[in-house]
Structures are given as structure tokens and as C-alpha cells.
């Protein structure tokens, strides 16, 4: 079982909360006929009946940028394949995978690893992605993890989140397909998906996982949607171990007569606990922001914005902060008039107005 990390700072796109970590397999070795395998072991024997070279004892198989270690490897050069068992380990610049056995056909680039577990380094991810799977098999164009568990939390510390799926199928450059999967926060399942396909050609769903001193461990998810040609938006769900859960949406649109506008709303519920003295400093907060461009005729244009925040502090009570602004320009043949209005108001824990 993979346990998590209390010192992780990871960012990755989820094709995947989750799935771009499969890309390192794309750089797995591809054999050409003129390429050679370099191997060494304590004992070597040619088995003529099986046309197999048997390697035993501290076996190392080197090809491209990968080294495979095993207690025993059977190499069949006629079939362009080898099979290794016993303390199997596959090491490369961007991967470190352990397994009970490994089969690889270097003529077709097919592979099959049983009881696989380890880590992969992924572009744009600051920490390794850790995984476990009963089976990792397929080829470079179509491969699958069976009964898998995935996380960016280190296995030697407490796991904050992970994903479990019966099947994770990867079609590189195309999409990822998950079947019967769950997302866990602190070992509590919060999301179940019987079937879910994610396009690798488009970044629809992104996941940012990490940790800082203020939020603790966090998982930030964004789902980008396109409602109509002129309407786009983002659905938000975030988890913070020290603050709670934030849900909301960012909705962007274009009014044909005026221009772009946006509405952002979110609600955070939970508590923030001071790590030094253990005091609880807030319980809930909501935010609303609105912005809109305005255009009247050919002479007047401007922008309107409004935002309000309300938070409840267990020690000090509720605080409300509201602000708004308007800027505009009026143009004639020889003049330009600029106007600006701003206002803010606060109430609750600190009270002031402007």
C-alpha cells in the first residue's frame, strides 16, 4: 500500500487527477534490428532445446536508457523477447518500477509487468508520481493498468489522497479511459466514476496537488467547459487539509453589444487550525466577483466590476468586505474624458467604508 506525503508540492494536469504521469512510458526503449542488448550475470547457460539464454544471479539487462535487474532472465533472441523474475526492477532516467515479473517483446514493443509498483517523473510535475498495479501491460500505443492505485504522495509518509481504478487504459496522444474508479481524500472516497474518458489532446480537467504552510496539503481541480461558442467557464473543487473544501465556478461570456464579462463565485467551508497553538481561526467563507465591459455607441466605453466576500471567524465573528468600481471613457473628435468611481465597505470584525 502506498502511503502519502506531508512534504509534497506537486502540480500536474489530469488527464488527470490524475493521468499525465503515464507519459514517461512513451520514452520506453524501442528496439531496432541493429540495436543490441547488453547483459551481465553471475551465471549464464544456453538452453538449446528452448533456444533460450538463461541468466541467473544479479542479472542486469541494458538497452537504450533502461536497465532491468532480476534474479533470473530468460532471453530468446529469435522471438525478440525476454522474461525476468525475482526482485525485478526497471530503472531509467524518469522511472523506477519494481515488479514480481517482467516480459518484454522488443520486436513489437509489447510489455507485461505483474505486481508493478514504483515512481515516474513527469514533465511539469515537481514530485514523482507513485503507483501500484496488479498488472501493467500493453504496448507503446495502447497500455493498461489493472487494479491500480495512484498518488503523488510519498510511500514512506502519510497519504493525503489517491485514486483507485479497476482499469486505467491509456491511448497516448489520444485519451485516457478509467473504469470503476474512486478518488480518495484522507482514505475517504469522495468521487466515484463508473466510466470516464479524458482527452489528452485537450486540457479539460486539471489537478494541482501540493502542500504549503497556510493551506496544508491541497488538491485543486478545475474542469473547463464550453457551453456555447461565446460562453466558457471553469468548475472548481478544492480540498485543503487545514482549511476545508472550496467549491465554485468561473463563468466567462461575451455580450455581442458590449464585450466580455465574467462571474466568479465560490464557497469555502471548514476550519483553519494554527499549527503552533492549535487555535481555530475561521469556519466558512464565500466570494462573488462580477466584471463586465460596457459600450454605448461609438463614443463611450468602460468597465464595471463588483466583488464581495463574507467570512466567519470563530474567534472574532463575521467580516464582510464589498468593493466596486467603474471606469469609463467618452471620446469626441477633439477631446477624451476619463472617469473613475471606486467604493469599498467593510463590516463585522473590522468596520470601515469608503
C-alpha positions, 0 to 999 in steps of 0.5 A: 500500500502506498502511503502519502506525503506531508512534504509534497508540492506537486502540480500536474494536469489530469488527464488527470487527477490524475493521468499525465504521469503515464507519459514517461512510458512513451520514452520506453526503449524501442528496439531496432534490428541493429540495436543490441542488448547488453547483459551481465550475470553471475551465471549464464547457460544456453538452453538449446532445446528452448533456444533460450539464454538463461541468466541467473544471479544479479542479472542486469539487462541494458538497452537504450536508457533502461536497465532491468535487474532480476534474479533470473532472465530468460532471453530468446533472441529469435522471438525478440523477447525476454522474461525476468523474475525475482526482485525485478526492477526497471530503472531509467532516467524518469522511472523506477518500477519494481515488479514480481515479473517482467516480459518484454517483446522488443520486436513489437514493443509489447510489455507485461509487468505483474505486481508493478509498483514504483515512481515516474517523473513527469514533465511539469510535475515537481514530485514523482508520481507513485503507483501500484498495479496488479498488472501493467501491460500493453504496448507503446500505443495502447497500455493498461493498468489493472487494479491500480492505485495512484498518488503523488504522495510519498510511500514512506509518509502519510497519504493525503489522497489517491485514486483507485481504478479497476482499469486505467487504459491509456491511448497516448496522444489520444485519451485516457479511459478509467473504469470503476474508479474512486478518488480518495481524500484522507482514505475517504472516497469522495468521487466515484466514476463508473466510466470516464474518458479524458482527452489528452489532446485537450486540457479539460480537467486539471489537478494541482496537488501540493502542500504549503504552510497556510493551506496544508496539503491541497488538491485543486481541480478545475474542469473547463467547459464550453457551453456555447461558442461565446460562453466558457467557464471553469468548475472548481473543487478544492480540498485543503487539509487545514482549511476545508473544501472550496467549491465554485465556478468561473463563468466567462461570456461575451455580450455581442453589444458590449464585450466580455464579462465574467462571474466568479463565485465560490464557497469555502467551508471548514476550519483553519487550525494554527499549527503552533497553538492549535487555535481555530481561526475561521469556519466558512467563507464565500466570494462573488466577483462580477466584471463586465465591459460596457459600450454605448455607441461609438463614443463611450466605453468602460468597465464595471466590476463588483466583488464581495466576500463574507467570512466567519471567524470563530474567534472574532465573528463575521467580516464582510468586505464589498468593493466596486468600481467603474471606469469609463471613457467618452471620446469626441473628435477633439477631446477624451474624458476619463472617469473613475468611481471606486467604493469599498465597505467593510463590516463585522470584525473590522468596520470601515467604508469608503 
